[in-house]
Amino acid sequence: MQDNQLFEYAVIRLVPRVDREEFLNVGVILYCAKQQFLKTLFQLDAGRITSLYPEIDVEIIRKHLETFQLICRGDAGAGPIAKLPIAERFRWLTATRSTIIQVSKVHPGFCTDAEETLDKLYRQLVL
């Protein structure tokens, strides 16, 4: 039986009007050092988003979230942040910001399979 390993995760939120502090959960990012795992999953429901915020450009949001995925993978095309060590990429992606895409506070937990845990959190918190 595998030992439980510490992981950290944050919920990715779409905050179309920062002044109103309203948000939709659109993704999850999970980091597990022992498994050398850093990945994000997201889903943008264009119908839901535009029904709440008609003026938003969903495709621009999608491109920004795809960049999160590239940084997680360490893809060289994602710029200098993607070249950082995995822990530093996670800290950069989960840093506090006041933009249209924000993340929750980082939460810890224990898992044996980071991929499975990410899928579970994604289903619980986003879908």
Secondary structure, 3 states (H helix, E strand, C coil): CCCCEEEEEEEEEECCCHHHCCCEEEEEEEEECCCCEEEEEECCCHHHHHHHCCCCCHHHHHHHHHHHHHHHHCCHHHCHHHHCCHHHHHHHHCCCCCCCEEECCCEEEEECCHHHHHHHHHHHHCC
